[in-house]
Every structure is written in C-alpha cells, then in structure tokens.
C-alpha cells in the first residue's frame, strides 16, 4: 500500500480504498522512511458492519461453517476471505460494508517483508 500524508493526516492507499491511520497505527511508521508498505490482517479481524466503513464490496461466495461463515469478496483482482459470525447471514451479490479491527492490523516492510514494530 502507498503511504500518503495530507494536512497532518496519514493514509494507506490501495487501488480499491483509502485507510486513515490512527495514532496507534502511526507509531509503527515513526522510523519507517519508505513510501510503500504491506498491510496484513487476518480474516477474523476484518469486520462486516453497518457503521464505519473503509470500503464496500460485493459478496462472491458464502461458506456456512456452523459457528461462523466465511465470506469471499474480490478486491483488486484477488480473492479476500472474511471470517464473520453466523448471523446475520450474507448472500452472493449482496454489497457489504467492510472495516478492520485496528488493534489487529500489522505492517511489513515493502522490501524485506519484516514486520514493523513500535518503539
């Protein structure tokens, strides 16, 4: 993802969305001097919600698993899977609002792929 700074705020820009970094996430970039990085997040830390939204996307497939469901979307030509609670149920072609559990976001160096840490 590209790192963009504008009017005192920092964003990670992906071809499909822009993600504003809060103070906690900014602490990972304090000594990072590159303009790109890799953002990682596990499928169970991606949230489908009706409130704050990072981006909206159409559901491709839903895999019911009993205690949860796996919701697949396509993001910039790649399949991304979300582990969501069993309810509410989602359906193919339904447009969903997606955000991230910001406590679970990880950053990696674009060149070395080493995880960035706070000081």
N, C-alpha and C positions, 0 to 999 in steps of 0.2 A: 504494500500500500504506500501511497505517496503521502509525505508529511507536509501539510500546508499550514502556514501561520498567517493569520489575518486579524488585525485590530485587537491584538492581545489574546486571541484565542487560537488553539491548535486543533486541527482536524486531521483525521486519516481519510484519504480519498481513495476510493475503489471505483472502478468503472460503473458499478451499479448503485453506489451510495456514498455518503459522507458521514463520518462518525466523529462527533466533538469529544475531545478528551477532557475528563475532569482532573482535578488537582492530583489525585492519587495516581492516575494513569500517566500524567505528565511527569511524575517523579522518575519513571522508568527512562524517560528521554533526556534527563538532565545533562548527561555527559555523552549523549549519542549525537554525532555530528553528520550523519548521513541524511539524505532526503527521502529515503525509502526504507521500509522495514516489512517484516512478515508479522501479521497479526494471527494469533491462534486462539481458538475457543472450542471447547468440547461440545458435542451435540446436545448434551443435557444442560448446557449453560446458555443455549440460545433460547430465547423466550418468544412465544406467540402471545400477543396481548392485544387489548383494545385501547390501551393508554399510549404512553410514549413509544414512538416508533422510529427505528433507524431506517428501515426500508420496508416496502410492501412487495410481495411476490405471490405468484400463483402456485398452488399445490399441484405437484405432478402425481404423486402416489402416497397413499397412507397405508402403513402396515400395522394393524392392531396387534398388540403383544400382551393383552390381558391387563397388567398393571400399568401399562403405558402404551403409547403409539409412536411410531417412527414416521415422521412427515418429511417427504423428499421434495425439494424445490430445485430449480435450475438457477444458478447465479453466474452470470457472465460465461455461459457455456459449460459450467461444471455442476455436477450434482452435489447438493449440500443436504445433509440429513439432520433433522432436529428431533430430539427425544422429548416428547411432550406428555403431560398427564393423559389418562384415558378419556377424560371429559374436559372440555367439550370435544365432541368428535369433529374431525375435519374431513373434507371431501376433495377429490381431484377437481381441479379447475377453480376451486374456491381461492379468493385472494385473502392473504393473511398479513397481519402487521407483525414485524419481527424486530426484536431488540436483543441486547446482550446483557447477561449478568456481569456487570462491570468489575465485580470482585474476582471474576474467573478469567478475564481477558489476559492473554500472555503476548509478549512481544519477543521477536527474534531478529538478530542482525541479518540484514539482507544478503551479506556476502558469506559470513561464516555459519549462519543458521544457529548460532549460540543464543540461548535465552538471555534477554536483558534483565538485569536485576536493579533494584533500587539501592541507594547507598544508605 
